[in-house]
Amino acid sequence: MAAWLEQGFGAIPMSMHYITNVEILALHGDSATVRAMFYNPMQLPGMAELSYCGGYYHHELTRTDDGWRSRSLREENVWFVNPPTG
């Protein structure tokens, strides 16, 4: 997860990533399906004005001896204000 975040956000000069409203949709033994909302104001490379996006993270989690771990993550981007052009 840390490598994914570094790759995705490393080139962005400014970002304040909010993750809220975490909801457990299903829990079966050592597996869980979780949904969370995200809101991300950011300054994209080469753009003077801020951009904003929001949507949902869909997680499939597995319980291990060390706690819950992400098995898969899908981002559902619902809206984007001032997206990059080109």
PyMOL Python script that loads the backbone (N, CA, C, O; Angstrom):
from pymol import cmd

cmd.read_pdbstr("""\
ATOM      1  N   MET A   1       0.821  -1.180   0.000  1.00  0.00           N
ATOM      2  CA  MET A   1       0.000   0.000   0.000  1.00  0.00           C
ATOM      3  C   MET A   1       0.869   1.249   0.000  1.00  0.00           C
ATOM      4  O   MET A   1       0.585   2.196  -0.733  1.00  0.00           O
ATOM      5  N   ALA A   2       1.925   1.266   0.811  1.00  0.00           N
ATOM      6  CA  ALA A   2       2.784   2.449   0.888  1.00  0.00           C
ATOM      7  C   ALA A   2       3.439   2.736  -0.454  1.00  0.00           C
ATOM      8  O   ALA A   2       3.536   3.894  -0.862  1.00  0.00           O
ATOM      9  N   ALA A   3       3.889   1.692  -1.147  1.00  0.00           N
ATOM     10  CA  ALA A   3       4.511   1.892  -2.462  1.00  0.00           C
ATOM     11  C   ALA A   3       3.500   2.432  -3.464  1.00  0.00           C
ATOM     12  O   ALA A   3       3.833   3.293  -4.278  1.00  0.00           O
ATOM     13  N   TRP A   4       2.263   1.931  -3.411  1.00  0.00           N
ATOM     14  CA  TRP A   4       1.207   2.411  -4.310  1.00  0.00           C
ATOM     15  C   TRP A   4       0.935   3.887  -4.065  1.00  0.00           C
ATOM     16  O   TRP A   4       0.808   4.660  -5.014  1.00  0.00           O
ATOM     17  N   LEU A   5       0.844   4.285  -2.793  1.00  0.00           N
ATOM     18  CA  LEU A   5       0.595   5.684  -2.465  1.00  0.00           C
ATOM     19  C   LEU A   5       1.751   6.573  -2.895  1.00  0.00           C
ATOM     20  O   LEU A   5       1.536   7.656  -3.441  1.00  0.00           O
ATOM     21  N   GLU A   6       2.980   6.119  -2.651  1.00  0.00           N
ATOM     22  CA  GLU A   6       4.149   6.906  -3.050  1.00  0.00           C
ATOM     23  C   GLU A   6       4.194   7.089  -4.560  1.00  0.00           C
ATOM     24  O   GLU A   6       4.491   8.184  -5.038  1.00  0.00           O
ATOM     25  N   GLN A   7       3.906   6.050  -5.309  1.00  0.00           N
ATOM     26  CA  GLN A   7       3.905   6.139  -6.766  1.00  0.00           C
ATOM     27  C   GLN A   7       2.818   7.092  -7.252  1.00  0.00           C
ATOM     28  O   GLN A   7       3.056   7.899  -8.151  1.00  0.00           O
ATOM     29  N   GLY A   8       1.644   7.004  -6.671  1.00  0.00           N
ATOM     30  CA  GLY A   8       0.523   7.823  -7.123  1.00  0.00           C
ATOM     31  C   GLY A   8       0.601   9.274  -6.700  1.00  0.00           C
ATOM     32  O   GLY A   8       0.176  10.159  -7.442  1.00  0.00           O
ATOM     33  N   PHE A   9       1.137   9.530  -5.518  1.00  0.00           N
ATOM     34  CA  PHE A   9       1.123  10.890  -4.989  1.00  0.00           C
ATOM     35  C   PHE A   9       2.495  11.550  -4.960  1.00  0.00           C
ATOM     36  O   PHE A   9       2.592  12.727  -4.614  1.00  0.00           O
ATOM     37  N   GLY A  10       3.553  10.836  -5.311  1.00  0.00           N
ATOM     38  CA  GLY A  10       4.906  11.380  -5.256  1.00  0.00           C
ATOM     39  C   GLY A  10       5.119  12.595  -6.134  1.00  0.00           C
ATOM     40  O   GLY A  10       5.914  13.467  -5.786  1.00  0.00           O
ATOM     41  N   ALA A  11       4.431  12.677  -7.262  1.00  0.00           N
ATOM     42  CA  ALA A  11       4.620  13.786  -8.208  1.00  0.00           C
ATOM     43  C   ALA A  11       3.666  14.949  -7.952  1.00  0.00           C
ATOM     44  O   ALA A  11       3.734  15.961  -8.650  1.00  0.00           O
ATOM     45  N   ILE A  12       2.792  14.826  -6.983  1.00  0.00           N
ATOM     46  CA  ILE A  12       1.785  15.861  -6.717  1.00  0.00           C
ATOM     47  C   ILE A  12       2.324  16.819  -5.654  1.00  0.00           C
ATOM     48  O   ILE A  12       2.617  16.400  -4.535  1.00  0.00           O
ATOM     49  N   PRO A  13       2.457  18.124  -6.004  1.00  0.00           N
ATOM     50  CA  PRO A  13       3.036  19.087  -5.058  1.00  0.00           C
ATOM     51  C   PRO A  13       2.251  19.241  -3.752  1.00  0.00           C
ATOM     52  O   PRO A  13       2.855  19.426  -2.695  1.00  0.00           O
ATOM     53  N   MET A  14       0.920  19.168  -3.803  1.00  0.00           N
ATOM     54  CA  MET A  14       0.111  19.346  -2.600  1.00  0.00           C
ATOM     55  C   MET A  14      -1.119  18.458  -2.680  1.00  0.00           C
ATOM     56  O   MET A  14      -1.805  18.397  -3.700  1.00  0.00           O
ATOM     57  N   SER A  15      -1.377  17.773  -1.575  1.00  0.00           N
ATOM     58  CA  SER A  15      -2.562  16.927  -1.501  1.00  0.00           C
ATOM     59  C   SER A  15      -2.953  16.758  -0.035  1.00  0.00           C
ATOM     60  O   SER A  15      -2.088  16.597   0.825  1.00  0.00           O
ATOM     61  N   MET A  16      -4.243  16.795   0.246  1.00  0.00           N
ATOM     62  CA  MET A  16      -4.753  16.533   1.590  1.00  0.00           C
ATOM     63  C   MET A  16      -5.837  15.475   1.426  1.00  0.00           C
ATOM     64  O   MET A  16      -6.988  15.794   1.127  1.00  0.00           O
ATOM     65  N   HIS A  17      -5.464  14.221   1.622  1.00  0.00           N
ATOM     66  CA  HIS A  17      -6.324  13.086   1.317  1.00  0.00           C
ATOM     67  C   HIS A  17      -7.151  12.710   2.548  1.00  0.00           C
ATOM     68  O   HIS A  17      -6.598  12.349   3.587  1.00  0.00           O
ATOM     69  N   TYR A  18      -8.471  12.796   2.427  1.00  0.00           N
ATOM     70  CA  TYR A  18      -9.371  12.441   3.521  1.00  0.00           C
ATOM     71  C   TYR A  18     -10.046  11.108   3.202  1.00  0.00           C
ATOM     72  O   TYR A  18     -10.533  10.905   2.090  1.00  0.00           O
ATOM     73  N   ILE A  19     -10.072  10.209   4.171  1.00  0.00           N
ATOM     74  CA  ILE A  19     -10.808   8.950   4.048  1.00  0.00           C
ATOM     75  C   ILE A  19     -11.799   8.912   5.207  1.00  0.00           C
ATOM     76  O   ILE A  19     -11.408   8.974   6.372  1.00  0.00           O
ATOM     77  N   THR A  20     -13.092   8.808   4.872  1.00  0.00           N
ATOM     78  CA  THR A  20     -14.138   8.910   5.887  1.00  0.00           C
ATOM     79  C   THR A  20     -15.216   7.853   5.680  1.00  0.00           C
ATOM     80  O   THR A  20     -15.199   7.111   4.698  1.00  0.00           O
ATOM     81  N   ASN A  21     -16.137   7.802   6.607  1.00  0.00           N
ATOM     82  CA  ASN A  21     -17.340   6.965   6.509  1.00  0.00           C
ATOM     83  C   ASN A  21     -16.997   5.523   6.149  1.00  0.00           C
ATOM     84  O   ASN A  21     -17.560   4.963   5.208  1.00  0.00           O
ATOM     85  N   VAL A  22     -16.080   4.928   6.893  1.00  0.00           N
ATOM     86  CA  VAL A  22     -15.691   3.538   6.667  1.00  0.00           C
ATOM     87  C   VAL A  22     -16.855   2.647   7.098  1.00  0.00           C
ATOM     88  O   VAL A  22     -17.350   2.746   8.221  1.00  0.00           O
ATOM     89  N   GLU A  23     -17.280   1.779   6.188  1.00  0.00           N
ATOM     90  CA  GLU A  23     -18.450   0.934   6.432  1.00  0.00           C
ATOM     91  C   GLU A  23     -18.114  -0.523   6.125  1.00  0.00           C
ATOM     92  O   GLU A  23     -17.653  -0.837   5.028  1.00  0.00           O
ATOM     93  N   ILE A  24     -18.344  -1.405   7.086  1.00  0.00           N
ATOM     94  CA  ILE A  24     -18.165  -2.841   6.870  1.00  0.00           C
ATOM     95  C   ILE A  24     -19.432  -3.356   6.200  1.00  0.00           C
ATOM     96  O   ILE A  24     -20.505  -3.367   6.804  1.00  0.00           O
ATOM     97  N   LEU A  25     -19.301  -3.781   4.953  1.00  0.00           N
ATOM     98  CA  LEU A  25     -20.456  -4.257   4.191  1.00  0.00           C
ATOM     99  C   LEU A  25     -20.729  -5.738   4.428  1.00  0.00           C
ATOM    100  O   LEU A  25     -21.881  -6.172   4.413  1.00  0.00           O
ATOM    101  N   ALA A  26     -19.658  -6.519   4.648  1.00  0.00           N
ATOM    102  CA  ALA A  26     -19.811  -7.955   4.880  1.00  0.00           C
ATOM    103  C   ALA A  26     -18.632  -8.443   5.712  1.00  0.00           C
ATOM    104  O   ALA A  26     -17.498  -8.005   5.522  1.00  0.00           O
ATOM    105  N   LEU A  27     -18.915  -9.351   6.631  1.00  0.00           N
ATOM    106  CA  LEU A  27     -17.884  -9.957   7.467  1.00  0.00           C
ATOM    107  C   LEU A  27     -18.168 -11.443   7.537  1.00  0.00           C
ATOM    108  O   LEU A  27     -19.193 -11.866   8.071  1.00  0.00           O
ATOM    109  N   HIS A  28     -17.244 -12.238   6.991  1.00  0.00           N
ATOM    110  CA  HIS A  28     -17.393 -13.688   6.960  1.00  0.00           C
ATOM    111  C   HIS A  28     -16.090 -14.309   7.445  1.00  0.00           C
ATOM    112  O   HIS A  28     -15.128 -14.411   6.684  1.00  0.00           O
ATOM    113  N   GLY A  29     -16.055 -14.721   8.701  1.00  0.00           N
ATOM    114  CA  GLY A  29     -14.847 -15.329   9.249  1.00  0.00           C
ATOM    115  C   GLY A  29     -13.668 -14.377   9.187  1.00  0.00           C
ATOM    116  O   GLY A  29     -13.673 -13.329   9.833  1.00  0.00           O
ATOM    117  N   ASP A  30     -12.653 -14.744   8.405  1.00  0.00           N
ATOM    118  CA  ASP A  30     -11.437 -13.943   8.288  1.00  0.00           C
ATOM    119  C   ASP A  30     -11.426 -13.071   7.042  1.00  0.00           C
ATOM    120  O   ASP A  30     -10.364 -12.611   6.624  1.00  0.00           O
ATOM    121  N   SER A  31     -12.583 -12.837   6.442  1.00  0.00           N
ATOM    122  CA  SER A  31     -12.688 -11.978   5.262  1.00  0.00           C
ATOM    123  C   SER A  31     -13.715 -10.880   5.521  1.00  0.00           C
ATOM    124  O   SER A  31     -14.726 -11.093   6.190  1.00  0.00           O
ATOM    125  N   ALA A  32     -13.428  -9.704   4.976  1.00  0.00           N
ATOM    126  CA  ALA A  32     -14.360  -8.586   5.121  1.00  0.00           C
ATOM    127  C   ALA A  32     -14.380  -7.768   3.840  1.00  0.00           C
ATOM    128  O   ALA A  32     -13.371  -7.641   3.147  1.00  0.00           O
ATOM    129  N   THR A  33     -15.539  -7.220   3.544  1.00  0.00           N
ATOM    130  CA  THR A  33     -15.705  -6.271   2.448  1.00  0.00           C
ATOM    131  C   THR A  33     -16.014  -4.924   3.083  1.00  0.00           C
ATOM    132  O   THR A  33     -16.951  -4.796   3.870  1.00  0.00           O
ATOM    133  N   VAL A  34     -15.211  -3.915   2.731  1.00  0.00           N
ATOM    134  CA  VAL A  34     -15.306  -2.599   3.362  1.00  0.00           C
ATOM    135  C   VAL A  34     -15.377  -1.531   2.283  1.00  0.00           C
ATOM    136  O   VAL A  34     -14.718  -1.630   1.248  1.00  0.00           O
ATOM    137  N   ARG A  35     -16.188  -0.504   2.538  1.00  0.00           N
ATOM    138  CA  ARG A  35     -16.268   0.645   1.633  1.00  0.00           C
ATOM    139  C   ARG A  35     -15.982   1.899   2.451  1.00  0.00           C
ATOM    140  O   ARG A  35     -16.438   2.028   3.587  1.00  0.00           O
ATOM    141  N   ALA A  36     -15.222   2.821   1.863  1.00  0.00           N
ATOM    142  CA  ALA A  36     -14.938   4.100   2.513  1.00  0.00           C
ATOM    143  C   ALA A  36     -15.020   5.207   1.476  1.00  0.00           C
ATOM    144  O   ALA A  36     -14.721   4.998   0.301  1.00  0.00           O
ATOM    145  N   MET A  37     -15.431   6.390   1.927  1.00  0.00           N
ATOM    146  CA  MET A  37     -15.489   7.552   1.041  1.00  0.00           C
ATOM    147  C   MET A  37     -14.140   8.273   1.077  1.00  0.00           C
ATOM    148  O   MET A  37     -13.453   8.268   2.099  1.00  0.00           O
ATOM    149  N   PHE A  38     -13.765   8.896  -0.053  1.00  0.00           N
ATOM    150  CA  PHE A  38     -12.565   9.728  -0.048  1.00  0.00           C
ATOM    151  C   PHE A  38     -12.869  11.081  -0.667  1.00  0.00           C
ATOM    152  O   PHE A  38     -13.749  11.220  -1.517  1.00  0.00           O
ATOM    153  N   TYR A  39     -12.117  12.071  -0.217  1.00  0.00           N
ATOM    154  CA  TYR A  39     -12.168  13.441  -0.733  1.00  0.00           C
ATOM    155  C   TYR A  39     -10.731  13.907  -0.814  1.00  0.00           C
ATOM    156  O   TYR A  39      -9.987  13.800   0.161  1.00  0.00           O
ATOM    157  N   ASN A  40     -10.330  14.427  -1.975  1.00  0.00           N
ATOM    158  CA  ASN A  40      -8.930  14.765  -2.164  1.00  0.00           C
ATOM    159  C   ASN A  40      -8.762  16.095  -2.884  1.00  0.00           C
ATOM    160  O   ASN A  40      -8.821  16.141  -4.113  1.00  0.00           O
ATOM    161  N   PRO A  41      -8.551  17.187  -2.135  1.00  0.00           N
ATOM    162  CA  PRO A  41      -8.115  18.423  -2.782  1.00  0.00           C
ATOM    163  C   PRO A  41      -6.620  18.303  -3.069  1.00  0.00           C
ATOM    164  O   PRO A  41      -5.869  17.789  -2.240  1.00  0.00           O
ATOM    165  N   MET A  42      -6.187  18.771  -4.234  1.00  0.00           N
ATOM    166  CA  MET A  42      -4.774  18.611  -4.605  1.00  0.00           C
ATOM    167  C   MET A  42      -4.362  19.654  -5.626  1.00  0.00           C
ATOM    168  O   MET A  42      -5.193  20.219  -6.336  1.00  0.00           O
ATOM    169  N   GLN A  43      -3.067  19.895  -5.683  1.00  0.00           N
ATOM    170  CA  GLN A  43      -2.488  20.708  -6.750  1.00  0.00           C
ATOM    171  C   GLN A  43      -1.736  19.748  -7.654  1.00  0.00           C
ATOM    172  O   GLN A  43      -0.779  19.102  -7.226  1.00  0.00           O
ATOM    173  N   LEU A  44      -2.165  19.655  -8.893  1.00  0.00           N
ATOM    174  CA  LEU A  44      -1.545  18.735  -9.840  1.00  0.00           C
ATOM    175  C   LEU A  44      -0.352  19.398 -10.509  1.00  0.00           C
ATOM    176  O   LEU A  44      -0.331  20.621 -10.656  1.00  0.00           O
ATOM    177  N   PRO A  45       0.639  18.618 -10.917  1.00  0.00           N
ATOM    178  CA  PRO A  45       1.836  19.182 -11.548  1.00  0.00           C
ATOM    179  C   PRO A  45       1.479  20.059 -12.750  1.00  0.00           C
ATOM    180  O   PRO A  45       0.695  19.659 -13.611  1.00  0.00           O
ATOM    181  N   GLY A  46       2.064  21.255 -12.797  1.00  0.00           N
ATOM    182  CA  GLY A  46       1.867  22.158 -13.922  1.00  0.00           C
ATOM    183  C   GLY A  46       0.563  22.930 -13.903  1.00  0.00           C
ATOM    184  O   GLY A  46       0.288  23.678 -14.841  1.00  0.00           O
ATOM    185  N   MET A  47      -0.249  22.775 -12.870  1.00  0.00           N
ATOM    186  CA  MET A  47      -1.536  23.477 -12.794  1.00  0.00           C
ATOM    187  C   MET A  47      -1.515  24.457 -11.622  1.00  0.00           C
ATOM    188  O   MET A  47      -1.100  24.108 -10.517  1.00  0.00           O
ATOM    189  N   ALA A  48      -1.969  25.696 -11.877  1.00  0.00           N
ATOM    190  CA  ALA A  48      -1.989  26.715 -10.827  1.00  0.00           C
ATOM    191  C   ALA A  48      -3.195  26.558  -9.904  1.00  0.00           C
ATOM    192  O   ALA A  48      -3.080  26.764  -8.696  1.00  0.00           O
ATOM    193  N   GLU A  49      -4.344  26.197 -10.461  1.00  0.00           N
ATOM    194  CA  GLU A  49      -5.575  26.069  -9.677  1.00  0.00           C
ATOM    195  C   GLU A  49      -5.663  24.682  -9.033  1.00  0.00           C
ATOM    196  O   GLU A  49      -5.172  23.696  -9.583  1.00  0.00           O
ATOM    197  N   LEU A  50      -6.286  24.626  -7.878  1.00  0.00           N
ATOM    198  CA  LEU A  50      -6.472  23.347  -7.204  1.00  0.00           C
ATOM    199  C   LEU A  50      -7.484  22.478  -7.948  1.00  0.00           C
ATOM    200  O   LEU A  50      -8.394  22.980  -8.608  1.00  0.00           O
ATOM    201  N   SER A  51      -7.306  21.186  -7.825  1.00  0.00           N
ATOM    202  CA  SER A  51      -8.249  20.191  -8.332  1.00  0.00           C
ATOM    203  C   SER A  51      -8.826  19.445  -7.133  1.00  0.00           C
ATOM    204  O   SER A  51      -8.215  19.389  -6.066  1.00  0.00           O
ATOM    205  N   TYR A  52     -10.009  18.876  -7.327  1.00  0.00           N
ATOM    206  CA  TYR A  52     -10.687  18.155  -6.250  1.00  0.00           C
ATOM    207  C   TYR A  52     -11.328  16.902  -6.839  1.00  0.00           C
ATOM    208  O   TYR A  52     -11.901  16.941  -7.928  1.00  0.00           O
ATOM    209  N   CYS A  53     -11.227  15.793  -6.113  1.00  0.00           N
ATOM    210  CA  CYS A  53     -11.948  14.597  -6.541  1.00  0.00           C
ATOM    211  C   CYS A  53     -12.493  13.877  -5.316  1.00  0.00           C
ATOM    212  O   CYS A  53     -12.037  14.089  -4.193  1.00  0.00           O
ATOM    213  N   GLY A  54     -13.473  13.026  -5.561  1.00  0.00           N
ATOM    214  CA  GLY A  54     -14.064  12.266  -4.474  1.00  0.00           C
ATOM    215  C   GLY A  54     -14.730  11.013  -4.992  1.00  0.00           C
ATOM    216  O   GLY A  54     -15.071  10.907  -6.171  1.00  0.00           O
ATOM    217  N   GLY A  55     -14.907  10.075  -4.098  1.00  0.00           N
ATOM    218  CA  GLY A  55     -15.545   8.827  -4.481  1.00  0.00           C
ATOM    219  C   GLY A  55     -15.448   7.796  -3.376  1.00  0.00           C
ATOM    220  O   GLY A  55     -15.524   8.125  -2.193  1.00  0.00           O
ATOM    221  N   TYR A  56     -15.278   6.538  -3.775  1.00  0.00           N
ATOM    222  CA  TYR A  56     -15.290   5.422  -2.837  1.00  0.00           C
ATOM    223  C   TYR A  56     -14.071   4.533  -3.040  1.00  0.00           C
ATOM    224  O   TYR A  56     -13.596   4.347  -4.160  1.00  0.00           O
ATOM    225  N   TYR A  57     -13.580   3.991  -1.936  1.00  0.00           N
ATOM    226  CA  TYR A  57     -12.611   2.898  -1.966  1.00  0.00           C
ATOM    227  C   TYR A  57     -13.370   1.629  -1.603  1.00  0.00           C
ATOM    228  O   TYR A  57     -14.104   1.599  -0.615  1.00  0.00           O
ATOM    229  N   HIS A  58     -13.194   0.593  -2.396  1.00  0.00           N
ATOM    230  CA  HIS A  58     -13.800  -0.714  -2.144  1.00  0.00           C
ATOM    231  C   HIS A  58     -12.663  -1.675  -1.792  1.00  0.00           C
ATOM    232  O   HIS A  58     -11.810  -1.977  -2.627  1.00  0.00           O
ATOM    233  N   HIS A  59     -12.663  -2.147  -0.550  1.00  0.00           N
ATOM    234  CA  HIS A  59     -11.593  -3.008  -0.037  1.00  0.00           C
ATOM    235  C   HIS A  59     -12.099  -4.420   0.192  1.00  0.00           C
ATOM    236  O   HIS A  59     -13.225  -4.627   0.644  1.00  0.00           O
ATOM    237  N   GLU A  60     -11.259  -5.378  -0.124  1.00  0.00           N
ATOM    238  CA  GLU A  60     -11.438  -6.760   0.310  1.00  0.00           C
ATOM    239  C   GLU A  60     -10.303  -7.025   1.289  1.00  0.00           C
ATOM    240  O   GLU A  60      -9.130  -6.914   0.930  1.00  0.00           O
ATOM    241  N   LEU A  61     -10.646  -7.374   2.521  1.00  0.00           N
ATOM    242  CA  LEU A  61      -9.653  -7.547   3.578  1.00  0.00           C
ATOM    243  C   LEU A  61      -9.588  -8.992   4.042  1.00  0.00           C
ATOM    244  O   LEU A  61     -10.564  -9.737   3.953  1.00  0.00           O
ATOM    245  N   THR A  62      -8.410  -9.373   4.541  1.00  0.00           N
ATOM    246  CA  THR A  62      -8.189 -10.694   5.117  1.00  0.00           C
ATOM    247  C   THR A  62      -7.575 -10.519   6.498  1.00  0.00           C
ATOM    248  O   THR A  62      -6.641  -9.736   6.670  1.00  0.00           O
ATOM    249  N   ARG A  63      -8.094 -11.242   7.481  1.00  0.00           N
ATOM    250  CA  ARG A  63      -7.524 -11.188   8.832  1.00  0.00           C
ATOM    251  C   ARG A  63      -6.327 -12.133   8.904  1.00  0.00           C
ATOM    252  O   ARG A  63      -6.419 -13.294   8.504  1.00  0.00           O
ATOM    253  N   THR A  64      -5.214 -11.633   9.412  1.00  0.00           N
ATOM    254  CA  THR A  64      -4.009 -12.436   9.611  1.00  0.00           C
ATOM    255  C   THR A  64      -3.644 -12.392  11.094  1.00  0.00           C
ATOM    256  O   THR A  64      -4.308 -11.717  11.881  1.00  0.00           O
ATOM    257  N   ASP A  65      -2.595 -13.107  11.469  1.00  0.00           N
ATOM    258  CA  ASP A  65      -2.111 -13.057  12.850  1.00  0.00           C
ATOM    259  C   ASP A  65      -1.645 -11.653  13.229  1.00  0.00           C
ATOM    260  O   ASP A  65      -1.618 -11.306  14.410  1.00  0.00           O
ATOM    261  N   ASP A  66      -1.278 -10.846  12.235  1.00  0.00           N
ATOM    262  CA  ASP A  66      -0.797  -9.478  12.471  1.00  0.00           C
ATOM    263  C   ASP A  66      -1.897  -8.433  12.306  1.00  0.00           C
ATOM    264  O   ASP A  66      -1.612  -7.237  12.363  1.00  0.00           O
ATOM    265  N   GLY A  67      -3.133  -8.850  12.104  1.00  0.00           N
ATOM    266  CA  GLY A  67      -4.245  -7.915  11.932  1.00  0.00           C
ATOM    267  C   GLY A  67      -4.826  -8.005  10.532  1.00  0.00           C
ATOM    268  O   GLY A  67      -4.486  -8.907   9.766  1.00  0.00           O
ATOM    269  N   TRP A  68      -5.703  -7.069  10.201  1.00  0.00           N
ATOM    270  CA  TRP A  68      -6.375  -7.060   8.902  1.00  0.00           C
ATOM    271  C   TRP A  68      -5.438  -6.524   7.831  1.00  0.00           C
ATOM    272  O   TRP A  68      -4.734  -5.538   8.045  1.00  0.00           O
ATOM    273  N   ARG A  69      -5.434  -7.187   6.670  1.00  0.00           N
ATOM    274  CA  ARG A  69      -4.592  -6.792   5.538  1.00  0.00           C
ATOM    275  C   ARG A  69      -5.457  -6.692   4.286  1.00  0.00           C
ATOM    276  O   ARG A  69      -6.437  -7.419   4.124  1.00  0.00           O
ATOM    277  N   SER A  70      -5.069  -5.774   3.410  1.00  0.00           N
ATOM    278  CA  SER A  70      -5.812  -5.560   2.169  1.00  0.00           C
ATOM    279  C   SER A  70      -5.467  -6.641   1.155  1.00  0.00           C
ATOM    280  O   SER A  70      -4.298  -6.852   0.829  1.00  0.00           O
ATOM    281  N   ARG A  71      -6.477  -7.310   0.668  1.00  0.00           N
ATOM    282  CA  ARG A  71      -6.313  -8.302  -0.399  1.00  0.00           C
ATOM    283  C   ARG A  71      -6.494  -7.637  -1.757  1.00  0.00           C
ATOM    284  O   ARG A  71      -5.827  -7.999  -2.726  1.00  0.00           O
ATOM    285  N   SER A  72      -7.403  -6.659  -1.825  1.00  0.00           N
ATOM    286  CA  SER A  72      -7.599  -5.909  -3.068  1.00  0.00           C
ATOM    287  C   SER A  72      -8.226  -4.560  -2.737  1.00  0.00           C
ATOM    288  O   SER A  72      -8.905  -4.400  -1.723  1.00  0.00           O
ATOM    289  N   LEU A  73      -7.981  -3.603  -3.613  1.00  0.00           N
ATOM    290  CA  LEU A  73      -8.523  -2.259  -3.464  1.00  0.00           C
ATOM    291  C   LEU A  73      -8.947  -1.765  -4.833  1.00  0.00           C
ATOM    292  O   LEU A  73      -8.181  -1.832  -5.794  1.00  0.00           O
ATOM    293  N   ARG A  74     -10.171  -1.270  -4.916  1.00  0.00           N
ATOM    294  CA  ARG A  74     -10.669  -0.670  -6.158  1.00  0.00           C
ATOM    295  C   ARG A  74     -11.142   0.737  -5.837  1.00  0.00           C
ATOM    296  O   ARG A  74     -11.913   0.944  -4.899  1.00  0.00           O
ATOM    297  N   GLU A  75     -10.678   1.703  -6.618  1.00  0.00           N
ATOM    298  CA  GLU A  75     -11.088   3.091  -6.450  1.00  0.00           C
ATOM    299  C   GLU A  75     -12.225   3.399  -7.414  1.00  0.00           C
ATOM    300  O   GLU A  75     -12.130   3.116  -8.609  1.00  0.00           O
ATOM    301  N   GLU A  76     -13.290   3.974  -6.895  1.00  0.00           N
ATOM    302  CA  GLU A  76     -14.415   4.423  -7.714  1.00  0.00           C
ATOM    303  C   GLU A  76     -14.458   5.947  -7.637  1.00  0.00           C
ATOM    304  O   GLU A  76     -14.969   6.514  -6.671  1.00  0.00           O
ATOM    305  N   ASN A  77     -13.923   6.597  -8.652  1.00  0.00           N
ATOM    306  CA  ASN A  77     -13.890   8.058  -8.683  1.00  0.00           C
ATOM    307  C   ASN A  77     -15.250   8.544  -9.168  1.00  0.00           C
ATOM    308  O   ASN A  77     -15.622   8.302 -10.316  1.00  0.00           O
ATOM    309  N   VAL A  78     -15.999   9.230  -8.297  1.00  0.00           N
ATOM    310  CA  VAL A  78     -17.364   9.651  -8.598  1.00  0.00           C
ATOM    311  C   VAL A  78     -17.397  11.036  -9.238  1.00  0.00           C
ATOM    312  O   VAL A  78     -18.225  11.290 -10.113  1.00  0.00           O
ATOM    313  N   TRP A  79     -16.519  11.923  -8.818  1.00  0.00           N
ATOM    314  CA  TRP A  79     -16.516  13.275  -9.376  1.00  0.00           C
ATOM    315  C   TRP A  79     -15.098  13.845  -9.357  1.00  0.00           C
ATOM    316  O   TRP A  79     -14.268  13.439  -8.544  1.00  0.00           O
ATOM    317  N   PHE A  80     -14.830  14.790 -10.259  1.00  0.00           N
ATOM    318  CA  PHE A  80     -13.512  15.423 -10.379  1.00  0.00           C
ATOM    319  C   PHE A  80     -13.723  16.849 -10.868  1.00  0.00           C
ATOM    320  O   PHE A  80     -14.284  17.060 -11.943  1.00  0.00           O
ATOM    321  N   VAL A  81     -13.280  17.827 -10.086  1.00  0.00           N
ATOM    322  CA  VAL A  81     -13.372  19.239 -10.439  1.00  0.00           C
ATOM    323  C   VAL A  81     -11.990  19.725 -10.857  1.00  0.00           C
ATOM    324  O   VAL A  81     -11.007  19.495 -10.152  1.00  0.00           O
ATOM    325  N   ASN A  82     -11.916  20.396 -12.002  1.00  0.00           N
ATOM    326  CA  ASN A  82     -10.665  20.907 -12.559  1.00  0.00           C
ATOM    327  C   ASN A  82      -9.663  19.776 -12.844  1.00  0.00           C
ATOM    328  O   ASN A  82      -8.539  19.803 -12.342  1.00  0.00           O
ATOM    329  N   PRO A  83     -10.068  18.792 -13.643  1.00  0.00           N
ATOM    330  CA  PRO A  83      -9.153  17.693 -13.967  1.00  0.00           C
ATOM    331  C   PRO A  83      -8.044  18.176 -14.896  1.00  0.00           C
ATOM    332  O   PRO A  83      -8.186  19.206 -15.555  1.00  0.00           O
ATOM    333  N   PRO A  84      -6.943  17.434 -14.950  1.00  0.00           N
ATOM    334  CA  PRO A  84      -5.872  17.809 -15.875  1.00  0.00           C
ATOM    335  C   PRO A  84      -6.345  17.681 -17.321  1.00  0.00           C
ATOM    336  O   PRO A  84      -7.180  16.834 -17.636  1.00  0.00           O
ATOM    337  N   THR A  85      -5.813  18.514 -18.181  1.00  0.00           N
ATOM    338  CA  THR A  85      -6.150  18.440 -19.608  1.00  0.00           C
ATOM    339  C   THR A  85      -5.015  17.767 -20.353  1.00  0.00           C
ATOM    340  O   THR A  85      -3.862  17.803 -19.922  1.00  0.00           O
ATOM    341  N   GLY A  86      -5.353  17.158 -21.467  1.00  0.00           N
ATOM    342  CA  GLY A  86      -4.333  16.534 -22.313  1.00  0.00           C
ATOM    343  C   GLY A  86      -4.047  15.211 -21.867  1.00  0.00           C
ATOM    344  O   GLY A  86      -3.211  14.527 -22.457  1.00  0.00           O
TER     345      GLY A  86
END
""", "prot")
cmd.dss("prot")
cmd.show_as("cartoon", "prot")
cmd.util.cbc("prot")
cmd.orient("prot")
